[in-house]
Amino acid sequence: MAQETIAILGGTGDLGTGLAIRWSRAGHRIIIGSRTLEKAQAAVTALADISPDTPAEAMENADAAKAGDVVVLTVPFAHQLSTLETVKTHLSGKILIDVTVPLMPPKVGTVQLPAEGSAGKRAQDFLGAEVKVVSAFQNIAADLLQDPELRIECDVLVTGNDKEARQRVIELASEAGMNGWHAGPIANSAAAEALTSILIQINRQGKISHSGIKIVGQDAH
Ligand SMILES: NC(=O)c1ccc[n+]([C@@H]2O[C@H](COP(=O)([O-])OP(=O)(O)OC[C@H]3O[C@@H](n4cnc5c(N)ncnc54)[C@H](OP(=O)(O)O)[C@@H]3O)[C@@H](O)[C@H]2O)c1
């Protein structure tokens, strides 16, 4: 796959850092977006130690969204829409990958989906049809992504209304070392988002620390 510019908004955080490490090692140009340039620059410096051959760039979120071919939103649910508001004008015609899980502390082990049905659907409603929102990576723990040598067993459910955009994100999941599946329209992101609270509950039992889902049955015929 050709090199793309992937802008990660809130890329200073746990999940954004993990995706940046994986996609930068896959050869993409990474832009780390933040509310402040200084914080983005610190994250880029840290990334340079891990992926010296593919240096990332630091920008404020709006500049990052403008520069990205693909834009990824990696901020907490409470700040999903306020962050999108600051970049909305730069997203027209682009893929916006939304990783948001609508966790509402303190009850993060309880499924609490928003009134729109899911965080992914909420982003699509907010941005309008000219932005191709694709929801993915809700069930992957950030610390697994941050270890670039680790083989991640967990699959990725990929939902979105635009089939080509969904396919591109499945490829990006593969480039990050995971198996992605077409899981239908953006409304279906409710299932992946809800699963995260289930996985948190399973982890709490303490027998495994990184529970995940795997789609089986592909060799049945
Ligand atoms: N962590 C995981 O294992 C995991 C797994 C699957 C999905 N997710 C989802 O991924 C998203 C990010 O999770 P995370 O754990 O990476 O979050 P995080 O580290 O707590 O925060 C990510 C970034 O969000 C930005 N942010 C924080 N407060 C903000 C505010 N008030 N307004 C705008 N931006 C703000 C910050 O960037 P700046 O300060 O640089 O602007 C921060 O570095 C969440 O929606 C989460 O549900 C996380």
The ligand as an SDF file (V2000), in Angstrom:
LIG
                    3D

 48 52  0  0  0  0  0  0  0  0999 V2000
   -6.6680    3.1840   25.9220 N   0  0  0  0  0  0  0  0  0  0  0  0
   -7.1430    2.0930   25.3490 C   0  0  0  0  0  0  0  0  0  0  0  0
   -6.6690    0.9680   25.5980 O   0  0  0  0  0  0  0  0  0  0  0  0
   -8.2660    2.2040   24.3450 C   0  0  0  0  0  0  0  0  0  0  0  0
   -8.6630    1.0650   23.6350 C   0  0  0  0  0  0  0  0  0  0  0  0
   -9.6680    1.1730   22.6750 C   0  0  0  0  0  0  0  0  0  0  0  0
  -10.2710    2.4080   22.4440 C   0  0  0  0  0  0  0  0  0  0  0  0
   -9.8920    3.4910   23.1790 N   0  0  0  0  0  0  0  0  0  0  0  0
  -10.5460    4.7860   22.9240 C   0  0  0  0  0  0  0  0  0  0  0  0
   -9.5660    5.6470   22.3900 O   0  0  0  0  0  0  0  0  0  0  0  0
   -9.8170    6.9870   22.7890 C   0  0  0  0  0  0  0  0  0  0  0  0
   -8.5370    7.5230   23.4200 C   0  0  0  0  0  0  0  0  0  0  0  0
   -8.2300    6.7440   24.5380 O   0  0  0  0  0  0  0  0  0  0  0  0
   -6.8610    6.9960   25.3340 P   0  0  0  0  0  0  0  0  0  0  0  0
   -6.7990    5.9840   26.3790 O   0  0  0  0  0  0  0  0  0  0  0  0
   -5.7580    7.1300   24.3510 O   0  0  0  0  0  0  0  0  0  0  0  0
   -7.1820    8.4250   25.9870 O   0  0  0  0  0  0  0  0  0  0  0  0
   -6.2230    9.3920   26.7790 P   0  0  0  0  0  0  0  0  0  0  0  0
   -4.8160    8.9170   26.6990 O   0  0  0  0  0  0  0  0  0  0  0  0
   -6.8320    9.6160   28.1180 O   0  0  0  0  0  0  0  0  0  0  0  0
   -6.4270   10.7590   25.9720 O   0  0  0  0  0  0  0  0  0  0  0  0
   -6.0660   10.8720   24.6180 C   0  0  0  0  0  0  0  0  0  0  0  0
   -5.8630   12.3330   24.2870 C   0  0  0  0  0  0  0  0  0  0  0  0
   -7.0980   13.0350   24.3440 O   0  0  0  0  0  0  0  0  0  0  0  0
   -6.7930   14.4100   24.4630 C   0  0  0  0  0  0  0  0  0  0  0  0
   -7.6930   15.0430   25.4170 N   0  0  0  0  0  0  0  0  0  0  0  0
   -7.7540   14.8670   26.7490 C   0  0  0  0  0  0  0  0  0  0  0  0
   -8.6640   15.6850   27.2920 N   0  0  0  0  0  0  0  0  0  0  0  0
   -9.1700   16.4120   26.2870 C   0  0  0  0  0  0  0  0  0  0  0  0
  -10.1250   17.4670   26.2090 C   0  0  0  0  0  0  0  0  0  0  0  0
  -10.7020   17.9660   27.3140 N   0  0  0  0  0  0  0  0  0  0  0  0
  -10.4170   17.9700   24.9910 N   0  0  0  0  0  0  0  0  0  0  0  0
   -9.7850   17.5170   23.8910 C   0  0  0  0  0  0  0  0  0  0  0  0
   -8.8570   16.5380   23.8990 N   0  0  0  0  0  0  0  0  0  0  0  0
   -8.5590   15.9990   25.0890 C   0  0  0  0  0  0  0  0  0  0  0  0
   -5.3690   14.5290   24.9810 C   0  0  0  0  0  0  0  0  0  0  0  0
   -4.5710   15.0700   23.9350 O   0  0  0  0  0  0  0  0  0  0  0  0
   -3.9140   16.5340   24.0320 P   0  0  0  0  0  0  0  0  0  0  0  0
   -3.8340   16.9060   25.4880 O   0  0  0  0  0  0  0  0  0  0  0  0
   -2.5770   16.3260   23.4250 O   0  0  0  0  0  0  0  0  0  0  0  0
   -4.8010   17.4240   23.2560 O   0  0  0  0  0  0  0  0  0  0  0  0
   -4.9760   13.1050   25.2740 C   0  0  0  0  0  0  0  0  0  0  0  0
   -3.6210   12.8260   25.0840 O   0  0  0  0  0  0  0  0  0  0  0  0
  -10.9920    6.9440   23.7550 C   0  0  0  0  0  0  0  0  0  0  0  0
  -12.1700    7.3340   23.1130 O   0  0  0  0  0  0  0  0  0  0  0  0
  -11.0530    5.4780   24.1730 C   0  0  0  0  0  0  0  0  0  0  0  0
  -12.3700    5.0620   24.4850 O   0  0  0  0  0  0  0  0  0  0  0  0
   -8.8990    3.4250   24.1000 C   0  0  0  0  0  0  0  0  0  0  0  0
  1  2  1  0
  2  3  2  0
  2  4  1  0
  4  5  1  0
  4 48  2  0
  5  6  2  0
  6  7  1  0
  7  8  2  0
  8  9  1  0
  8 48  1  0
  9 10  1  0
  9 46  1  0
 10 11  1  0
 11 12  1  0
 11 44  1  0
 12 13  1  0
 13 14  1  0
 14 15  2  0
 14 16  1  0
 14 17  1  0
 17 18  1  0
 18 19  2  0
 18 20  1  0
 18 21  1  0
 21 22  1  0
 22 23  1  0
 23 24  1  0
 23 42  1  0
 24 25  1  0
 25 26  1  0
 25 36  1  0
 26 27  1  0
 26 35  1  0
 27 28  2  0
 28 29  1  0
 29 30  1  0
 29 35  2  0
 30 31  1  0
 30 32  2  0
 32 33  1  0
 33 34  2  0
 34 35  1  0
 36 37  1  0
 36 42  1  0
 37 38  1  0
 38 39  2  0
 38 40  1  0
 38 41  1  0
 42 43  1  0
 44 45  1  0
 44 46  1  0
 46 47  1  0
M  CHG  2   8   1  16  -1
M  END
$$$$
